[in-house]
Amino acid sequence: MKLTNEERQKIEELLRDSSYAKYHKRLQIIYFCSKEKSYKEIMDLLDCNKTTVRRNLKKYKEFGLEALLQETRGGRHREYMTYEEEQTFLKRHIEATQAG
């Protein structure tokens, strides 16, 4: 895979930036692939499996660098209550606790 000088510089800059530390493995996969490393070499260097390498390369080719810098894990989607809703909620639970 060939990267333009601009793409390579952007990846190198992101790898030096500690605020992107949780994306380093993804960025390193692209970087090493551009350096003509084989899947096996990348897997050994980064201690990851072939599926991880393939998935990240595919994502990069289809959607670009920004796709690698997004959190992909799900999570708990919290809905926040208004002050009044919270007061009603707490009052109901306190009363239920006191009632036994």
N, CA, C and O atoms as a GROMACS GRO file, in nm:
protein
  400
    1MET      N    1   0.085  -0.117   0.000
    1MET     CA    2   0.000   0.000   0.000
    1MET      C    3   0.090   0.123   0.000
    1MET      O    4   0.188   0.130   0.074
    2LYS      N    5   0.055   0.217  -0.081
    2LYS     CA    6   0.132   0.341  -0.092
    2LYS      C    7   0.056   0.455  -0.026
    2LYS      O    8  -0.065   0.470  -0.044
    3LEU      N    9   0.129   0.533   0.052
    3LEU     CA   10   0.074   0.653   0.114
    3LEU      C   11   0.140   0.774   0.051
    3LEU      O   12   0.256   0.769   0.011
    4THR      N   13   0.066   0.882   0.043
    4THR     CA   14   0.128   1.007  -0.003
    4THR      C   15   0.214   1.060   0.111
    4THR      O   16   0.200   1.018   0.226
    5ASN      N   17   0.303   1.151   0.079
    5ASN     CA   18   0.389   1.211   0.183
    5ASN      C   19   0.303   1.279   0.289
    5ASN      O   20   0.335   1.274   0.408
    6GLU      N   21   0.196   1.343   0.246
    6GLU     CA   22   0.107   1.411   0.340
    6GLU      C   23   0.040   1.312   0.436
    6GLU      O   24   0.032   1.338   0.556
    7GLU      N   25  -0.007   1.200   0.382
    7GLU     CA   26  -0.069   1.097   0.467
    7GLU      C   27   0.032   1.039   0.565
    7GLU      O   28   0.002   1.021   0.683
    8ARG      N   29   0.152   1.010   0.516
    8ARG     CA   30   0.255   0.953   0.603
    8ARG      C   31   0.293   1.052   0.714
    8ARG      O   32   0.309   1.012   0.829
    9GLN      N   33   0.307   1.179   0.681
    9GLN     CA   34   0.340   1.280   0.781
    9GLN      C   35   0.229   1.292   0.885
    9GLN      O   36   0.256   1.308   1.004
   10LYS      N   37   0.104   1.286   0.840
   10LYS     CA   38  -0.009   1.295   0.932
   10LYS      C   39  -0.009   1.177   1.030
   10LYS      O   40  -0.030   1.196   1.150
   11ILE      N   41   0.016   1.056   0.979
   11ILE     CA   42   0.020   0.937   1.064
   11ILE      C   43   0.135   0.946   1.163
   11ILE      O   44   0.118   0.915   1.281
   12GLU      N   45   0.253   0.989   1.117
   12GLU     CA   46   0.368   1.004   1.206
   12GLU      C   47   0.339   1.108   1.315
   12GLU      O   48   0.377   1.089   1.430
   13GLU      N   49   0.273   1.216   1.278
   13GLU     CA   50   0.237   1.320   1.375
   13GLU      C   51   0.140   1.265   1.479
   13GLU      O   52   0.155   1.293   1.598
   14LEU      N   53   0.041   1.188   1.436
   14LEU     CA   54  -0.056   1.130   1.529
   14LEU      C   55   0.009   1.027   1.621
   14LEU      O   56  -0.029   1.015   1.738
   15LEU      N   57   0.106   0.953   1.569
   15LEU     CA   58   0.176   0.856   1.652
   15LEU      C   59   0.259   0.923   1.761
   15LEU      O   60   0.279   0.865   1.868
   16ARG      N   61   0.307   1.043   1.735
   16ARG     CA   62   0.384   1.117   1.836
   16ARG      C   63   0.294   1.185   1.938
   16ARG      O   64   0.337   1.217   2.049
   17ASP      N   65   0.170   1.208   1.901
   17ASP     CA   66   0.074   1.277   1.988
   17ASP      C   67   0.015   1.180   2.090
   17ASP      O   68  -0.055   1.085   2.052
   18SER      N   69   0.043   1.202   2.216
   18SER     CA   70  -0.002   1.107   2.320
   18SER      C   71  -0.154   1.107   2.339
   18SER      O   72  -0.208   1.012   2.396
   19SER      N   73  -0.222   1.209   2.292
   19SER     CA   74  -0.367   1.210   2.308
   19SER      C   75  -0.434   1.108   2.215
   19SER      O   76  -0.553   1.079   2.230
   20TYR      N   77  -0.360   1.055   2.120
   20TYR     CA   78  -0.412   0.952   2.030
   20TYR      C   79  -0.356   0.814   2.064
   20TYR      O   80  -0.358   0.724   1.980
   21ALA      N   81  -0.308   0.797   2.187
   21ALA     CA   82  -0.243   0.672   2.227
   21ALA      C   83  -0.333   0.550   2.208
   21ALA      O   84  -0.284   0.443   2.172
   22LYS      N   85  -0.463   0.564   2.233
   22LYS     CA   86  -0.549   0.447   2.222
   22LYS      C   87  -0.571   0.404   2.076
   22LYS      O   88  -0.625   0.296   2.051
   23TYR      N   89  -0.528   0.486   1.981
   23TYR     CA   90  -0.540   0.451   1.839
   23TYR      C   91  -0.406   0.413   1.778
   23TYR      O   92  -0.399   0.389   1.657
   24HIS      N   93  -0.299   0.407   1.858
   24HIS     CA   94  -0.165   0.383   1.804
   24HIS      C   95  -0.156   0.252   1.726
   24HIS      O   96  -0.095   0.249   1.619
   25LYS      N   97  -0.214   0.145   1.777
   25LYS     CA   98  -0.202   0.017   1.707
   25LYS      C   99  -0.265   0.026   1.568
   25LYS      O  100  -0.210  -0.026   1.471
   26ARG      N  101  -0.380   0.092   1.558
   26ARG     CA  102  -0.446   0.109   1.429
   26ARG      C  103  -0.359   0.189   1.334
   26ARG      O  104  -0.344   0.153   1.217
   27LEU      N  105  -0.301   0.297   1.385
   27LEU     CA  106  -0.215   0.381   1.302
   27LEU      C  107  -0.087   0.308   1.263
   27LEU      O  108  -0.039   0.322   1.150
   28GLN      N  109  -0.032   0.231   1.355
   28GLN     CA  110   0.091   0.156   1.325
   28GLN      C  111   0.066   0.051   1.218
   28GLN      O  112   0.154   0.026   1.135
   29ILE      N  113  -0.051  -0.010   1.218
   29ILE     CA  114  -0.083  -0.109   1.114
   29ILE      C  115  -0.074  -0.044   0.977
   29ILE      O  116  -0.014  -0.099   0.886
   30ILE      N  117  -0.135   0.073   0.962
   30ILE     CA  118  -0.132   0.144   0.834
   30ILE      C  119   0.010   0.186   0.800
   30ILE      O  120   0.054   0.173   0.685
   31TYR      N  121   0.082   0.236   0.898
   31TYR     CA  122   0.218   0.283   0.877
   31TYR      C  123   0.309   0.168   0.832
   31TYR      O  124   0.383   0.182   0.734
   32PHE      N  125   0.304   0.056   0.903
   32PHE     CA  126   0.389  -0.058   0.867
   32PHE      C  127   0.349  -0.117   0.732
   32PHE      O  128   0.434  -0.163   0.656
   33CYS      N  129   0.221  -0.116   0.703
   33CYS     CA  130   0.177  -0.167   0.574
   33CYS      C  131   0.233  -0.080   0.460
   33CYS      O  132   0.269  -0.130   0.355
   34SER      N  133   0.239   0.051   0.483
   34SER     CA  134   0.294   0.141   0.382
   34SER      C  135   0.444   0.121   0.366
   34SER      O  136   0.502   0.157   0.263
   35LYS      N  137   0.508   0.064   0.468
   35LYS     CA  138   0.652   0.034   0.462
   35LYS      C  139   0.677  -0.105   0.403
   35LYS      O  140   0.787  -0.159   0.414
   36GLU      N  141   0.573  -0.162   0.340
   36GLU     CA  142   0.582  -0.293   0.273
   36GLU      C  143   0.607  -0.409   0.368
   36GLU      O  144   0.667  -0.509   0.329
   37LYS      N  145   0.562  -0.398   0.492
   37LYS     CA  146   0.572  -0.510   0.586
   37LYS      C  147   0.460  -0.609   0.555
   37LYS      O  148   0.350  -0.569   0.515
   38SER      N  149   0.487  -0.736   0.574
   38SER     CA  150   0.385  -0.839   0.552
   38SER      C  151   0.291  -0.844   0.670
   38SER      O  152   0.319  -0.790   0.777
   39TYR      N  153   0.177  -0.911   0.650
   39TYR     CA  154   0.082  -0.928   0.761
   39TYR      C  155   0.152  -0.997   0.878
   39TYR      O  156   0.132  -0.958   0.994
   40LYS      N  157   0.231  -1.096   0.849
   40LYS     CA  158   0.300  -1.173   0.955
   40LYS      C  159   0.394  -1.082   1.034
   40LYS      O  160   0.398  -1.088   1.157
   41GLU      N  161   0.469  -0.998   0.965
   41GLU     CA  162   0.560  -0.906   1.033
   41GLU      C  163   0.484  -0.807   1.120
   41GLU      O  164   0.524  -0.779   1.233
   42ILE      N  165   0.372  -0.754   1.067
   42ILE     CA  166   0.291  -0.660   1.143
   42ILE      C  167   0.232  -0.729   1.265
   42ILE      O  168   0.231  -0.672   1.375
   43MET      N  169   0.184  -0.851   1.247
   43MET     CA  170   0.127  -0.927   1.358
   43MET      C  171   0.230  -0.948   1.468
   43MET      O  172   0.199  -0.934   1.587
   44ASP      N  173   0.352  -0.980   1.430
   44ASP     CA  174   0.458  -1.003   1.528
   44ASP      C  175   0.501  -0.873   1.597
   44ASP      O  176   0.523  -0.871   1.718
   45LEU      N  177   0.513  -0.766   1.520
   45LEU     CA  178   0.556  -0.637   1.576
   45LEU      C  179   0.454  -0.581   1.676
   45LEU      O  180   0.491  -0.526   1.780
   46LEU      N  181   0.326  -0.595   1.642
   46LEU     CA  182   0.221  -0.531   1.723
   46LEU      C  183   0.147  -0.628   1.814
   46LEU      O  184   0.058  -0.587   1.888
   47ASP      N  185   0.183  -0.754   1.808
   47ASP     CA  186   0.118  -0.856   1.890
   47ASP      C  187  -0.035  -0.853   1.872
   47ASP      O  188  -0.111  -0.840   1.968
   48CYS      N  189  -0.076  -0.866   1.747
   48CYS     CA  190  -0.218  -0.871   1.716
   48CYS      C  191  -0.242  -0.982   1.615
   48CYS      O  192  -0.146  -1.043   1.566
   49ASN      N  193  -0.366  -1.010   1.584
   49ASN     CA  194  -0.395  -1.119   1.492
   49ASN      C  195  -0.423  -1.067   1.350
   49ASN      O  196  -0.435  -0.947   1.328
   50LYS      N  197  -0.433  -1.159   1.258
   50LYS     CA  198  -0.450  -1.125   1.118
   50LYS      C  199  -0.581  -1.052   1.092
   50LYS      O  200  -0.588  -0.962   1.008
   51THR      N  201  -0.684  -1.090   1.166
   51THR     CA  202  -0.815  -1.025   1.150
   51THR      C  203  -0.807  -0.877   1.185
   51THR      O  204  -0.867  -0.794   1.117
   52THR      N  205  -0.733  -0.844   1.289
   52THR     CA  206  -0.717  -0.704   1.330
   52THR      C  207  -0.647  -0.625   1.221
   52THR      O  208  -0.688  -0.513   1.189
   53VAL      N  209  -0.543  -0.682   1.165
   53VAL     CA  210  -0.468  -0.614   1.057
   53VAL      C  211  -0.560  -0.594   0.937
   53VAL      O  212  -0.568  -0.484   0.883
   54ARG      N  213  -0.627  -0.699   0.896
   54ARG     CA  214  -0.716  -0.692   0.780
   54ARG      C  215  -0.828  -0.590   0.800
   54ARG      O  216  -0.856  -0.508   0.712
   55ARG      N  217  -0.892  -0.596   0.917
   55ARG     CA  218  -1.005  -0.508   0.946
   55ARG      C  219  -0.964  -0.361   0.942
   55ARG      O  220  -1.034  -0.278   0.885
   56ASN      N  221  -0.849  -0.330   1.002
   56ASN     CA  222  -0.803  -0.191   1.004
   56ASN      C  223  -0.759  -0.141   0.867
   56ASN      O  224  -0.782  -0.025   0.833
   57LEU      N  225  -0.696  -0.227   0.789
   57LEU     CA  226  -0.659  -0.187   0.653
   57LEU      C  227  -0.782  -0.163   0.567
   57LEU      O  228  -0.788  -0.067   0.491
   58LYS      N  229  -0.880  -0.250   0.581
   58LYS     CA  230  -1.005  -0.235   0.504
   58LYS      C  231  -1.075  -0.104   0.542
   58LYS      O  232  -1.122  -0.030   0.456
   59LYS      N  233  -1.080  -0.078   0.672
   59LYS     CA  234  -1.146   0.045   0.720
   59LYS      C  235  -1.073   0.168   0.666
   59LYS      O  236  -1.136   0.266   0.626
   60TYR      N  237  -0.941   0.162   0.667
   60TYR     CA  238  -0.862   0.276   0.616
   60TYR      C  239  -0.886   0.297   0.467
   60TYR      O  240  -0.906   0.410   0.422
   61LYS      N  241  -0.884   0.188   0.390
   61LYS     CA  242  -0.904   0.199   0.246
   61LYS      C  243  -1.043   0.250   0.209
   61LYS      O  244  -1.059   0.327   0.114
   62GLU      N  245  -1.144   0.207   0.286
   62GLU     CA  246  -1.281   0.246   0.255
   62GLU      C  247  -1.317   0.386   0.304
   62GLU      O  248  -1.383   0.462   0.234
   63PHE      N  249  -1.273   0.419   0.426
   63PHE     CA  250  -1.321   0.542   0.489
   63PHE      C  251  -1.213   0.644   0.524
   63PHE      O  252  -1.244   0.756   0.562
   64GLY      N  253  -1.087   0.606   0.510
   64GLY     CA  254  -0.979   0.700   0.536
   64GLY      C  255  -0.932   0.702   0.680
   64GLY      O  256  -0.978   0.622   0.763
   65LEU      N  257  -0.842   0.792   0.708
   65LEU     CA  258  -0.776   0.800   0.837
   65LEU      C  259  -0.872   0.834   0.951
   65LEU      O  260  -0.857   0.783   1.062
   66GLU      N  261  -0.970   0.917   0.925
   66GLU     CA  262  -1.063   0.958   1.031
   66GLU      C  263  -1.141   0.840   1.087
   66GLU      O  264  -1.178   0.841   1.204
   67ALA      N  265  -1.167   0.738   1.005
   67ALA     CA  266  -1.240   0.620   1.052
   67ALA      C  267  -1.161   0.544   1.158
   67ALA      O  268  -1.219   0.480   1.246
   68LEU      N  269  -1.028   0.549   1.149
   68LEU     CA  270  -0.945   0.480   1.248
   68LEU      C  271  -0.937   0.555   1.380
   68LEU      O  272  -0.899   0.498   1.483
   69LEU      N  273  -0.972   0.682   1.378
   69LEU     CA  274  -0.960   0.766   1.497
   69LEU      C  275  -1.093   0.782   1.570
   69LEU      O  276  -1.110   0.873   1.650
   70GLN      N  277  -1.186   0.692   1.542
   70GLN     CA  278  -1.315   0.697   1.609
   70GLN      C  279  -1.328   0.577   1.701
   70GLN      O  280  -1.282   0.467   1.670
   71GLU      N  281  -1.390   0.600   1.815
   71GLU     CA  282  -1.414   0.491   1.910
   71GLU      C  283  -1.521   0.401   1.850
   71GLU      O  284  -1.628   0.447   1.811
   72THR      N  285  -1.491   0.272   1.844
   72THR     CA  286  -1.585   0.180   1.782
   72THR      C  287  -1.662   0.097   1.882
   72THR      O  288  -1.758   0.029   1.846
   73ARG      N  289  -1.622   0.102   2.004
   73ARG     CA  290  -1.692   0.023   2.105
   73ARG      C  291  -1.824   0.088   2.141
   73ARG      O  292  -1.840   0.210   2.137
   74GLY      N  293  -1.917   0.003   2.174
   74GLY     CA  294  -2.044   0.054   2.223
   74GLY      C  295  -2.026   0.098   2.367
   74GLY      O  296  -1.915   0.099   2.419
   75GLY      N  297  -2.130   0.132   2.427
   75GLY     CA  298  -2.121   0.172   2.565
   75GLY      C  299  -2.258   0.200   2.620
   75GLY      O  300  -2.359   0.193   2.549
   76ARG      N  301  -2.260   0.232   2.741
   76ARG     CA  302  -2.386   0.263   2.805
   76ARG      C  303  -2.427   0.404   2.764
   76ARG      O  304  -2.352   0.499   2.783
   77HIS      N  305  -2.544   0.415   2.708
   77HIS     CA  306  -2.595   0.545   2.667
   77HIS      C  307  -2.682   0.598   2.780
   77HIS      O  308  -2.798   0.559   2.795
   78ARG      N  309  -2.625   0.685   2.855
   78ARG     CA  310  -2.694   0.737   2.972
   78ARG      C  311  -2.787   0.851   2.932
   78ARG      O  312  -2.754   0.937   2.851
   79GLU      N  313  -2.901   0.847   2.990
   79GLU     CA  314  -2.993   0.959   2.974
   79GLU      C  315  -2.999   1.029   3.108
   79GLU      O  316  -3.022   0.967   3.212
   80TYR      N  317  -2.978   1.158   3.106
   80TYR     CA  318  -2.976   1.234   3.229
   80TYR      C  319  -3.115   1.287   3.260
   80TYR      O  320  -3.190   1.328   3.172
   81MET      N  321  -3.146   1.286   3.388
   81MET     CA  322  -3.275   1.335   3.435
   81MET      C  323  -3.263   1.483   3.468
   81MET      O  324  -3.156   1.534   3.499
   82THR      N  325  -3.376   1.550   3.459
   82THR     CA  326  -3.379   1.688   3.505
   82THR      C  327  -3.376   1.685   3.657
   82THR      O  328  -3.392   1.579   3.718
   83TYR      N  329  -3.356   1.798   3.717
   83TYR     CA  330  -3.350   1.807   3.863
   83TYR      C  331  -3.481   1.758   3.925
   83TYR      O  332  -3.480   1.685   4.024
   84GLU      N  333  -3.593   1.798   3.867
   84GLU     CA  334  -3.723   1.759   3.919
   84GLU      C  335  -3.746   1.608   3.906
   84GLU      O  336  -3.796   1.544   3.999
   85GLU      N  337  -3.708   1.552   3.792
   85GLU     CA  338  -3.723   1.408   3.772
   85GLU      C  339  -3.638   1.330   3.872
   85GLU      O  340  -3.681   1.228   3.926
   86GLU      N  341  -3.518   1.379   3.896
   86GLU     CA  342  -3.429   1.312   3.991
   86GLU      C  343  -3.487   1.318   4.132
   86GLU      O  344  -3.481   1.219   4.205
   87GLN      N  345  -3.541   1.431   4.171
   87GLN     CA  346  -3.601   1.445   4.304
   87GLN      C  347  -3.718   1.349   4.321
   87GLN      O  348  -3.732   1.285   4.425
   88THR      N  349  -3.804   1.338   4.217
   88THR     CA  350  -3.917   1.246   4.222
   88THR      C  351  -3.868   1.102   4.232
   88THR      O  352  -3.922   1.023   4.310
   89PHE      N  353  -3.768   1.068   4.154
   89PHE     CA  354  -3.711   0.934   4.154
   89PHE      C  355  -3.655   0.898   4.291
   89PHE      O  356  -3.684   0.791   4.345
   90LEU      N  357  -3.576   0.988   4.348
   90LEU     CA  358  -3.515   0.963   4.479
   90LEU      C  359  -3.621   0.954   4.589
   90LEU      O  360  -3.612   0.869   4.678
   91LYS      N  361  -3.720   1.041   4.582
   91LYS     CA  362  -3.827   1.040   4.683
   91LYS      C  363  -3.900   0.906   4.681
   91LYS      O  364  -3.927   0.847   4.786
   92ARG      N  365  -3.932   0.858   4.560
   92ARG     CA  366  -4.002   0.731   4.546
   92ARG      C  367  -3.919   0.616   4.605
   92ARG      O  368  -3.973   0.529   4.674
   93HIS      N  369  -3.790   0.614   4.577
   93HIS     CA  370  -3.705   0.506   4.626
   93HIS      C  371  -3.679   0.515   4.777
   93HIS      O  372  -3.669   0.412   4.844
   94ILE      N  373  -3.669   0.634   4.828
   94ILE     CA  374  -3.652   0.650   4.973
   94ILE      C  375  -3.776   0.602   5.046
   94ILE      O  376  -3.767   0.535   5.148
   95GLU      N  377  -3.893   0.638   4.993
   95GLU     CA  378  -4.019   0.593   5.055
   95GLU      C  379  -4.032   0.440   5.049
   95GLU      O  380  -4.076   0.378   5.145
   96ALA      N  381  -3.993   0.382   4.936
   96ALA     CA  382  -4.000   0.237   4.922
   96ALA      C  383  -3.904   0.168   5.019
   96ALA      O  384  -3.937   0.063   5.074
   97THR      N  385  -3.788   0.226   5.040
   97THR     CA  386  -3.690   0.170   5.133
   97THR      C  387  -3.741   0.179   5.277
   97THR      O  388  -3.725   0.085   5.354
   98GLN      N  389  -3.801   0.290   5.311
   98GLN     CA  390  -3.852   0.307   5.447
   98GLN      C  391  -3.972   0.215   5.474
   98GLN      O  392  -3.993   0.172   5.587
   99ALA      N  393  -4.050   0.187   5.369
   99ALA     CA  394  -4.166   0.100   5.384
   99ALA      C  395  -4.123  -0.046   5.400
   99ALA      O  396  -4.199  -0.128   5.450
  100GLY      N  397  -4.004  -0.077   5.359
  100GLY     CA  398  -3.952  -0.213   5.377
  100GLY      C  399  -3.953  -0.285   5.250
  100GLY      O  400  -3.914  -0.401   5.244
   0.00000   0.00000   0.00000
